[in-house]
Structures are given as C-alpha cells and as structure tokens.
Amino acid sequence: MKDQPHYQGEGYYQGEELPGVPNKIYLGNQEKPKIDWKRIFFLFFGFAIFCGVNFSPDWADAVDPAGKHFVLTQQGKAAIGLFLMTALWWVTEVIPIGVTSIAVGVVQALFLIRPPKVVFNEFMDPSVWFIFASLTVGLAFSKSGLTKRLAYKMLALVGEKTSMIYLGSYIMVALLTFIMAHTAVAAAMFPLLMTIYSLYDPQGKPSKFGKGLFIGMAFVAGAGSIVTLLGAARGAVALGFYSEMGAKLGDSFKEVTFFELTYYMLPLGLLMVFLCWVFFMIFFKPEKDRIPGLKNKVKILSKNLGRIKRDEMMTLVIVFSAVAVLSLRSFIPELGALNKSAVLLVTTVLFFIFKILDIKDLEDIPWNIILLFGGAMCIGFCLWQTGAANWLAVNWLVMFQDSHWFVFVMGITLFVLVMTNLIMNVAAISIILPVALVIAPYLGVAPEVILFCALAAAGMPFLLLVGAAPNAIAYESRQFTSGQFFVAGIPMSIVLMLAIGLFVWKIWPMMGMAVTL
C-alpha cells in the first residue's frame, strides 16, 4: 500500500506518484500569519468605549432655553456608546464595513437597547431598498453597454488632459443630480468612471487619480443634490417639516418654493463643485498630466460599439420613466403618495422581465454597501428613538444661546454637518430645527437662513461612508480606504463651513434672503 500524502519539509507536499504529475510539490512558505495587533487594539478599544459609556453613571439632563428637561435614559447612553464604537470601526475598517453594520443590530439586541424586531426591520427600510434599486440601475447601464458609450462621448469632449477629465466627470455628476436622486446618479456614474479609469490604468491599481475620480464623484454628488428638490428626498421633507414647525410656533414661516430653493442653492452648489475640483487637483493631482493617445483610442472604441442596441434603448426608457415619475411627485399631489423606493424598484423588476439582467447579475450587487446602509439606518433610528440625538442637540445649541447671531447659525450648521455623517440627513435636520427655531427669535435670526444652512450641510457629508449613498458607492472602486476618505473629508468639510459662512454673511443677503429679523 502506497504512503499516504504528507508534508515533507517546509512548504513541501509529498503525495502518491501519478503519471506525468510530480509527487513532490512546493506549496510556498507555510509560516503562520502575523498577528495584526493594530486591528485587535481598535476592535477592543471600540468595544471598551461602548462599555464605558453604557455602564457609566447617569448623565445630567439637557435643558433648553424654555426650561424643558431632556433626560438621557440608560438606552440613550447605550446608543451614544454604540454610535462611538461604530464610527471608530467604520473609519478603521477593523472588520468589513457591512459586518460592522451587523454588529450595530447585534449589540442593540443583546444589550436590550431596543427590541430585536424593531432593530432588524430597519435593515430592510425603504431607504435601503432605494439604494439597492439604484445599484441595479448602475448594473443595467454597465451590462447594456450604455456606460461605455457615455464614457467615450464624455472623453471625446474633454480630451486627454486628466485635469479636464476630473472637471468633466464632476460637471456631469452635478448636472445629473439636478434632475435625479444623487444615489441613482452615483450608481449610474460609477461604472462609467470605472471605464474611464481602465483607460488610465488597465490594472486598476489604486492611484491619486483614482482617489480623486471616485471620492470627487461622491463629494460632487452631494454638492449637486442641494440645488433642487429632485437631488434627494431631504429637501422636500425638510420644507414640509419647516412649514409644520411654523404652525406649531404660531408663526407662519414664509413658504419656500421649488424655484426659490434652487435660486439660493444653485450658486452654493456650483461653488462647491468648483472647489472640489481645485481641492483634488492640489491634493490628489493625477500622476499623469494626460493620457497619451486617448483621443484616437476613444474614437476607435466608440466606433466599435456600433449603433445603439435594444438593451441600451430599453434601459434608457425604463430609467428615465422612473425618474420622470419621481420628479413629478414634487409637483403632482396625487403622485406624492407613491413611495420613491417602490417606484425605483419597478426598474429592477423590468430589467429582469426584459432580460437586460439575469440571475447571475444579482451576485454582482455590492451587498457590503447594502449592509452598510442598513446599519446606518439602524444606528440613526437608535439615536433618535432613545432620545440621545435630542439630548445632544439641546446640549450643543444652548452653548450658543447668548452668542452673536452669526456664531449661532454656524453652530447649527456644524452640528448638522457632524450628525449627517452618522445618521440620516433628514433625521439630523428634524432633530436640530425644533430647538434652533425656538432659540432663533431671541437672537434676531430669521428662520429661513437656518433652514438653508441645515439643508446645505446635510447634503454634503464628506467624512464617513455612511453619510451618503454616493460615498459608499465610490468605496466599491477599491481606490481608497474609509480612513483615507475620512482624511480627505476633513479639509473639504472646513471648506464647506467657510463657503456656507460666506453665503450667510454676504451672498444670500445680497440675493434678497432675510438672515436677521
């Protein structure tokens, strides 16, 4: 009987003799993997933060200017601890970001912060399904060939200079967010930018140009989404909430119309797009000044695509029909009852009915991103429903109740900017507005400027991937880590605060906005 297969020496495998097959194969160095102490440190440090906050003595109540007390319950304390742990794990990527999101639900269930049924239902929130549907739109664009066709058309216009490729990509993203949700725009633009990047580096290795292209896409999608009510749901929800608050406070606020919103937000949005381009040209300047021979290569590739095909045409019809319905929801009350996620999910169903996509394409859905946003919704609702978010908002704003009106407005803006990176932007606005609008009259601040500042800050979460869907979609490029995204977002968040400050102090008053009473 022949010897059983066994290892012989370091990295060698000794097997039975077979015709034409060597019986001694080198498998490589069989050393044990090194322990990643940095990863272990952040894992335990994050959990230690949660435990430290959760088991700490009771914290003092928050008291608003009217004397109302906001108690931080045990569940609220646990929510803050979980929020800090999750943020640390997301930034350091000690485990996959989608798995961190699962931990958000697990910790809430195990530590009795909220009922498990409530917690895990939020992973299937309609907003998460909207992101899923947006990602399938991107898949359909890519598989049908529309992505390549659009990429080649754009490159033919902007030419071979990488600086102009940056600018052309950013402008296209921004313009699309004027008419459709920034999540859908990012999902559709992602494969297009991947096609462009393949012409820059066929191996797809991380580079400064790759970081600038994809992080820039995420930043610009946020900047463009503030301009109209069609760029994101936050605008319409915030305007409705603003009107309700006016009625509750016994002061009917001036109604902000669709076109008035665009009038004030367009110059800020365009300025931020331009500043993003300047920022990435300075800090992520492409390694190559141009892509030699790109123009001729694009012409050949474009010609090889031939005439527009049936799947491409069907994809365009399906997507733009859904976009039209979503857009009309803002103008036709009868359509307002239609859920935006359900409308966009119709496109997913139709892609499979018309065989533009098949069952294998479901394997290409980035489930890591779906889980990421499930966790983001879960931690956001946790902070909101336990009262932790209100406690944080009141404690923050009372610090500015005796400040100059400009400092107060910028304090509101900073709070929304920080919170919108961690919870739903609509939630961040609805948490801060009730408190801010109560304090505002005492400081002589007009309510309108508070609304516009909150909307602008909520639209541009530049720090964390969970801040907005375009951030997470850009992450799928594998050009950057969540830590690198965070580092890039710090200076851009400062730039955003300065830009909003300029508009509050000078530009919006010049345009006719009342910033003081």
N, C-alpha and C positions, 0 to 999 in steps of 0.2 A: 504494500500500500504506500502511495506516494506521500511525501511530507505535506502537512497542512501549510497553507500560506502563512508567512510570518514576517515581521520586520527584522531586518538584518543590518545592524549598524545604524548610524544617524541618518535618517531620511531614506533608507533603502527598504524596498519591499521584495521579499523572496517568495515567488509563487511557483505553482507547478509548471513544468515545461509544456509548451504548446507549440505546434509547428509555426514558424515564422514570427513568433512573439518572444521577445526577450524575457527570461524568467527572473531577471533582477532589474528593477526599475527604480530610478531615483525620484522620489516624490518631493524633494525640496527639504529645506530645514524644518524639522518638526519641533522647533522651540515653542515653549508656552508663550501665549500673548502677554505683553506687558500690561500691568495694572494701570488704568487711567485714573490716577489719584485726583486730578483736577475735576473730572466728571463726578467721581464719588463725593468730593467735597461739596460741589454745588447741589448734588442730589440731597445730601443730608442737611446742608445749610438751608436750603429751601424749606424742607420739612420742619427743621428746627424753628424757622421764622413762624411758620403756621402754628406750631405747638406753643411757642412763646406768646403769640398774640391771643390764641384761643383760650389758653389757661391762665392768662394774666388777670389781676383783679379788675373789678368793674371800672369802666372809664367814665369820666364826667359827662353830664348831658350837654348837648349843644343848645344854645338859647338864641333865638332870632331877635331882631330889634323890637318886635311886638311883645316879647316876653314869653313866647311859646317854647316849651321844652321838647327836645328831641332826644329820647332815651336810646342809647346804644345797647341793644339786647345781647345776650350771650351768642345768639345766632348771627347777629350783626358783627360782633367781634370776630367770630369764626370766618365770616365772609371776607372781612378785611385781611385776615391772615392768609386765607386761601388765595385771595387776589394777589398778594405779595409773592407767595410761593410760586404761583402760576406764571406771573410776569418774569420772575427770575429764571424759571425753567424754559420758558419760551425764548428768552434772549440768549441763554447759554446753550440751548439745544442739547441738554444732558440726555434726553430721550427724544424720539421723534415728536415733532410739534403736535401731530394728531394724537399721539399716545398721552401727551401732557393733557390734552383736552379730555381724554377719557378719565384721567386722574381727577379732573375737576368734578366730574359726576360721582366718581367712586368716593372721594373724600366727603362730599356733601351727604351721601347716603350713609357712610359708616359712622360719621361724627354727628349724625342726626341734625344737620343744619337745616335741611328741608326734606320733605317726603320724597323717597326714591322715584315714585311715579311721576311727580312734577318735574324732578331733576332730569330724568332721562327722556321725557317727552320733548324737552326743549332742544334735544339734539336733532329732532325732526321738525323744528319750527319752520313755518312757511318761508322765512328768510333764507334758511339753509337750502331749501328746495329751489329757491330763486337762483342761488349760486350754482347748484347742480345743473339747472337748466341752462344757465349762462355758459357753463363749461361744455355742455353738449353742443351749443351753438358754435363755440370755438372748434370743437372736433369736426363738425359738419363743414365749416369753412375750410379746414385743413384737408379733410379727406376728399371733398368735392373738387379741389384744385383752385378754389377762389382765393385762398391765401397767397399762393404763388403768383397768381395773375395780378392781385392788388399790390403785392410787394414789388414786382417787376415794374409796374406802372409808376409807383412812387419813386423807385430808384432811377428810373429814366428821367424823372422830373428834377430830382435833387442832385444828381450827378455822383461823382466818385469821392468827393471830399467827406470824410467821416463827420466833420462838424456840421455839414449840411444834412447828413443822414440823421444825426441827432435831432436837429431842428425840424426836419420834415416829418419824422416819426412823432415828435411831440405835438406838432400842429395838427396832424391827422387825428391823434388820440383826443386832443382837446376839442376839436370841431365835432367829432362824433358824440362826445358827451353832452353837447348842446341839444341833441335830439334823441338820445337813448341812454339808458342806465349805464353808469360807469362800470359796473360789474360786467355787463354784456359787452361793452366796448373792450375792456381788458381781455376778456375771454376770446373775442374775435381777433384782436390785435396780437395776442401772444404768439400764435403760430406764424403770423406774418413776420414778426420781429425775429422769430427763430430762423425763418427762411433767410432774412437779411443777414443775420449773424453767421449763418453757414457759409455765406459768400466771403465773409471777413476771416473766419477761421473754420475750415471744414471739419476739424477735430472737435470743435465746440468746447474747447478748454476755457476756464474762467479767465477773464481779462478785464482791464479797466473799461474798455469799450463795451463789453458785455454787461458789466455792472451799470454803467451809465445808461445803456439802452433800456434795460429792464427795470431798474429802480426808478429811472426817469419816467418810464411809462406809468408806473404806479403813482408817482408824485403828480404828474401832469393830469392823469385821470381824475384825481381829487380836485385839482385846481379848476379843471373844466366843468366838473359836476356842480359847482356852486352857482354857475351862471344862469341856468334855467331850472324850472321845476321838473324837467324831464331827465336831468342828470342823475337824480337819486330821489328816493322816497322821502328823505329827511325834510326837504323844502316844503312840500305840501302838508306834511304832518305838523311841522313847526308853525306854519302860518295858521292852521286850524287851532292849534293849541294857544297861540298868541291871541287870537280873537276870543277864545273861551276865557282866558285869563283876564282880558279887558272887561268882559261882562261880570266876572266874579269880583273884580276890584271896584266895580261901579264906575268904571272909566272906559268908555267905548274907544278902544285904540283905532287909529286910522287903518283902514283895510289896506294891506299890501297886495297889489295885483301881480299877475304873471309878468307883465311888461315892466312894472316898477322894480320888481326883484332883479330882472335882467339889466335894467338901466344902471342900477347901483353896483351890481356884482360883476358885470362884464369887464370894466377896466381893472378891477382887482384880480379877476381870473386870468386875464391876458398878461398882466404884470407878473403874476406868479409863474406862468408858463415860460415867459422870457427869463425870469430869474433862475428857474430850474435849469434852463439851457446854459446860462452863464456859470452856474454852480458846477454842473457836470463837466463843462469844458475846462474848468480850473482844477477841480479835484479828481475827476475821472477822465482826464484828457486821453483820447484814444492813442494806443501805441503807434498806430499808423496814421499818417496825415490823410491818406487817401487809399482807396482800394484799386490798385492799377488794373486797367483793362476791364473794369466793372461795366462801363457803358456798353462796350461791344458784347460782353458776356451776357448782359441782361437782354440785349436785343435778340441774341440767338435763343436764349432760354424762353423769352416771351413768344418768339415765332414758333418754337417747338410745341407750345401749348395749343396752338391752333385756335379754332373758333370756340366760343363759349359753349359748354356742354350742357346736357339735360340736367345733370345733378347740380351743376353750378346755378343754373337758372331757377331750379326748384328751391334750392337753399335760399337764394335771394328773396324769392316770393314769400316763402314761409316766414323768414326772419323779419322782413320789413312789414309784413302784415301784422305780426305780433307787436312790433314797435309802434305801428300806427294805432293799434288798439290801446296800448299802454299810454301813448301820448294823448289820445282823445279822452282818456279818463279824467284829465285835468280840466277839460272844457265841457264835457257832456255828463251831467249828473247821473243819468241812467247807467252809464258805463262805470261810474265810480264804485259801484257795488262789486264789480269784478275784482277778484283777488289777483294782484300782479304776478304772484308766483304761479298761480293756475294758468294764467294767460301765457306766460313764457314756457311753462311745461307742455303746453299744446305743441310747441315747436319740436320738443323731444319726441313726442308720440308720432308726429307727422314725419320726422326724419326716418323713423323705423318703418312706418307704413309705406313710404315711397322708396324704401331700401337705399336711402342715402347712407345710413348707418346700419350696422348689423350687431349681433350679439357680442362678437369679439371686441367691438369698439368700447363696450362697457368696461373692459379690462384696462382701457387707457384713461379712464376717468381718474384724476388725482384724488383718491379717497383721503389721503393725508390732509388735503386742503378742506374737504368736506367736514372731516372730523374737527379740524382746527376751528371752523366757524360754528360747529355745533357746541364746542367748548366755550367759545367766545360768547355765544348767546346765553349759555348756561351760567357763566360767571357774572355776566351782566345782569341777568334776572335775579341772581342770588344777591348781589349788592343792592339792587333796587327793592326787592320784596322783603328783605330783612331790615330795611331802613338804614343800612350802612351808608348808602350813597347820599341820602338826605342829610345824615349826620355830618358827613364830610363836607357837603356843600355849605351847610349853615356855618360850620366852624371856619370854613375858608372865607366866606363873604363877610362875616361880622368883623373880620380884621380890617375891612376896607370901608366900614360904615361911616367913619369920620374923615375919610380921605378926600383928596381932590377928585372931582368927577371923572377926570381922565384916568387916574390911577384905578378908580373903582371899575370903570369899563374894561380896562386892560386886565384887571384881576379876574373879572368874569371870563374874558377871552382865554386867559391862561388856564383856568380851571376846566373849561370845556375842551381845550386842546389836549390837556393831560388825560381827562376822563374818556375822551372819544377814542384814544388809543387802546383803551382797556375794556370799554363796554360799548353797546350800541350807541351810535351818534344821536339817534332820536332820544334815547334814554338820557344821555348826557345833557341834551337841551332841556328836556322836560324836568330834569332834576334842578337845574340851575335857574331857569326862568321864573318859577314861582317866588323864590327868595329874592332874586335880583330885581324883579318888577315891584316888589313891596318896598325895597330899600331905595330904589332909583328916584322917586319923587322928592325924598328928603335931601338928596344931593343935587337936585335940579337936573337930572339926566332924563332925556327923552326915551321912552320905551322902544322906539323904532331902532335906535342905534344898538341897543342891547340885542335885539333880535338878529340884526345883520351881522354883528360881531360873532354871535354864537353860531350862526349858520356858516360863516366863513371858516371859523376854527374847526367846527365839526366835520367839514368837508375835506380837511387836509391833515389826516393823522399820519405823520411822517416817521413815527418812532417804532411801532410794533406791527408785525404782520397781521395781527388780529384787528388792527384799527380799521381796515377796509379790505374788501374782497380783492381789489386790484393789487394790493400789497402781497397777498398770499399767492395770487395767480403768477405774479412776477417771480416769486420764490421758486416756482417749478422749473425755471430756466437753469437752476443749479449754478448760476453765475455768482451767487453771494450767499452768505450765511445770515441767519436772523440777527446775529451780533453786528455784522457789517452793515446791515440795513439800519439798525438802531444808531450806529455811529454816524452814518450818512444823514440820518434824520435829525440829529441834534442841531447842526448849524442851519438846516433848512427850516426847522421849527422856529429858530431865533429870527431868521429872515422873514418868516410868515408873521410873527408877532410885530416886527418892525413895520412891515407893509400894512398890516391892519391899523397899527398906531398912526401911520401917515394918513390913511384914509379917514380915520376917526377925527384926527386933529385938523386936517386941511381939506382933503379932496372931497369927501362926502358933503361937508357943509357948502363947499363951492358948487356942488352939483344940486344943492337945494334940500338936502336932508337936515332935519332938525335934530341936533345931537344934544342940545340942552333945552330946558323948559324956560 
